[in-house]
Each structure stands twice: as C-alpha cells, then as structure tokens.
Amino acid sequence: MKAATEAALFEAFGGLRGMVETVLPGLLFVTIFTVNKDLHTSAIAALAVSLLLVVVRLIRRDTVKHAFSGVFGVAFGVVFAMMTGDAKDFYLPGMIYTLGLAVAYIATTLAGVPLIGLILGPIFKENLSWRTRNPGRKKAYAKASWAWGLILLAKCAILFPLYWWADTNQDTTQFGWVLIALKIPPFLLAVYLTWVFLAKAPPPIDVFAEMEAEERAEKERAAAVAAPTGDGSGPRHRR
C-alpha cells in the first residue's frame, strides 16, 4: 500500500521533475533581476523557460499538465509585473493562488469533501467511494487536507507581509529569494504528511474493478438465460 501511495502522489504532484518545473522559472527571474535589475529581461526569460519545459514534454510525449500550469502561472506573473512596472508583482498571482488553494483545502474539509481526496481519488481508482464506503480513508484525506491548508496558510503569512514591505529593488530581490526558498520545503512537508496519513489508512475501494466485475457478471447472466438447457425445455421454433 505504501508503494501505491507513493506512486499516486508522484503522479498527482509531478515528482522531482514537477518540482523543477515549478521552481525554475521563478529562480531564473530572481537571478536575472538580482544581477541587472531589468524587469523585462527577467520576465521574458522566465516565460521562455516555462514554454521550453512544455515543448520538451511535448517532444517526449509526457504529460504536460504540470508544465502547462507553470506556464500559466508565469504568464500571469509577467502580465502583472509589466502592467505595474514593479518586479515584485511577478510573484503576486502565485501568492494569490496559494492563498486560494489553502482556503479551498480547509473549506472542502469542513464541508466533508476534503480536496486532497478529490485529487487523489481518481488516481487510486476509488473516485468518491471513500466518502460513504471507506470512513478510514475519508479521515486520512481530511487530515491531509488540513495539513495542506495550514502549511499553505503559514507560507502566505510569511510572504504577504514581505510583499507589502518590498518597496525597493533590493527589497524585491530579497523577497524573491525568500519566495524561492519557500517553494519546495512546505510542499515536501505537505506531501510527506499526506503519505503518512494515507499509508496508515485502509486500502482504497477500486470502483473501476467493481464496475468491470459487475459487467462481466451481467454478461454471464445474460448468456446463461440465452443458452439452451439441453433438456428440451429451451426455446422451440414453430412450424
């Protein structure tokens, strides 16, 4: 079960490659801005590397959902920064998204439909069966969603004040490096806690396997009804 959980988390969150695709554009932006304080060059470089990552995935015929999400995030950041002329606004869309995601994790858990279960349910082939048929997994999903929500809220509690206080290029540069530093550790902590909770939970109910078994049983029943009995009691043709 631990191996299956690891595989599901890897698929859902992209693994090492997904983390690189998440961090690299922002890292390139803050590196270039640190060197030359040129907003346009930094923004264009970040967007270019995001597009390059998508192209590489397309060439290799890999899933592009993580790379595409990175492109959209970078594109929004570039638009914000270009509109305001302030480099720190490159990070604002991502921060707003993080805050919204934190609220979503907490709100869905309070509503009894923890978001992490909605994300991982299809990957485990259990869909929403955990809601009514597997209370142990529902509890694990709730714990994991609380972990994600609180970790992301803590991240926002650090970043938003720094964003408002960043009034100069030097402040923006420092803020960018703090944001990059906070990209991976909170994410890894949330993924690890999710793995811990799910590894101890009951196994998922494979609803796809259940549906396939029901279809086979239905075909067998239909075949049994249609087949002749061999004792003369089967269907007869009229003359």
ChimeraX attribute file (.defattr): number of C-alpha atoms within 10 A of each C-alpha:
attribute: neighborCount
match mode: 1-to-1
recipient: residues
	/A:1	13
	/A:2	13
	/A:3	10
	/A:4	14
	/A:5	19
	/A:6	18
	/A:7	14
	/A:8	19
	/A:9	20
	/A:10	15
	/A:11	14
	/A:12	16
	/A:13	17
	/A:14	19
	/A:15	14
	/A:16	10
	/A:17	13
	/A:18	18
	/A:19	17
	/A:20	15
	/A:21	21
	/A:22	23
	/A:23	17
	/A:24	16
	/A:25	26
	/A:26	28
	/A:27	19
	/A:28	17
	/A:29	26
	/A:30	26
	/A:31	16
	/A:32	18
	/A:33	22
	/A:34	18
	/A:35	10
	/A:36	10
	/A:37	17
	/A:38	14
	/A:39	21
	/A:40	16
	/A:41	13
	/A:42	26
	/A:43	26
	/A:44	16
	/A:45	17
	/A:46	25
	/A:47	23
	/A:48	15
	/A:49	19
	/A:50	25
	/A:51	20
	/A:52	14
	/A:53	21
	/A:54	22
	/A:55	15
	/A:56	13
	/A:57	17
	/A:58	13
	/A:59	9
	/A:60	9
	/A:61	9
	/A:62	10
	/A:63	13
	/A:64	17
	/A:65	15
	/A:66	19
	/A:67	26
	/A:68	18
	/A:69	15
	/A:70	24
	/A:71	24
	/A:72	16
	/A:73	22
	/A:74	28
	/A:75	21
	/A:76	18
	/A:77	25
	/A:78	23
	/A:79	15
	/A:80	19
	/A:81	21
	/A:82	16
	/A:83	10
	/A:84	11
	/A:85	13
	/A:86	15
	/A:87	28
	/A:88	24
	/A:89	21
	/A:90	28
	/A:91	23
	/A:92	19
	/A:93	20
	/A:94	17
	/A:95	20
	/A:96	13
	/A:97	12
	/A:98	17
	/A:99	19
	/A:100	14
	/A:101	17
	/A:102	23
	/A:103	17
	/A:104	17
	/A:105	23
	/A:106	21
	/A:107	17
	/A:108	18
	/A:109	23
	/A:110	13
	/A:111	9
	/A:112	13
	/A:113	20
	/A:114	25
	/A:115	24
	/A:116	22
	/A:117	26
	/A:118	16
	/A:119	15
	/A:120	20
	/A:121	20
	/A:122	15
	/A:123	17
	/A:124	20
	/A:125	15
	/A:126	22
	/A:127	19
	/A:128	18
	/A:129	17
	/A:130	23
	/A:131	18
	/A:132	8
	/A:133	12
	/A:134	17
	/A:135	14
	/A:136	17
	/A:137	23
	/A:138	25
	/A:139	20
	/A:140	24
	/A:141	28
	/A:142	25
	/A:143	19
	/A:144	27
	/A:145	28
	/A:146	24
	/A:147	20
	/A:148	27
	/A:149	25
	/A:150	17
	/A:151	17
	/A:152	23
	/A:153	19
	/A:154	14
	/A:155	19
	/A:156	17
	/A:157	12
	/A:158	14
	/A:159	20
	/A:160	16
	/A:161	10
	/A:162	18
	/A:163	19
	/A:164	11
	/A:165	12
	/A:166	18
	/A:167	12
	/A:168	12
	/A:169	16
	/A:170	13
	/A:171	14
	/A:172	25
	/A:173	22
	/A:174	16
	/A:175	22
	/A:176	27
	/A:177	16
	/A:178	14
	/A:179	22
	/A:180	17
	/A:181	13
	/A:182	14
	/A:183	16
	/A:184	14
	/A:185	11
	/A:186	16
	/A:187	15
	/A:188	13
	/A:189	14
	/A:190	20
	/A:191	18
	/A:192	15
	/A:193	16
	/A:194	24
	/A:195	20
	/A:196	15
	/A:197	16
	/A:198	25
	/A:199	18
	/A:200	13
	/A:201	18
	/A:202	15
	/A:203	18
	/A:204	19
	/A:205	19
	/A:206	15
	/A:207	16
	/A:208	14
	/A:209	12
	/A:210	12
	/A:211	11
	/A:212	11
	/A:213	12
	/A:214	12
	/A:215	12
	/A:216	12
	/A:217	12
	/A:218	12
	/A:219	12
	/A:220	12
	/A:221	12
	/A:222	11
	/A:223	11
	/A:224	11
	/A:225	11
	/A:226	11
	/A:227	11
	/A:228	13
	/A:229	11
	/A:230	7
	/A:231	6
	/A:232	8
	/A:233	8
	/A:234	12
	/A:235	10
	/A:236	8
	/A:237	5
	/A:238	4
	/A:239	3
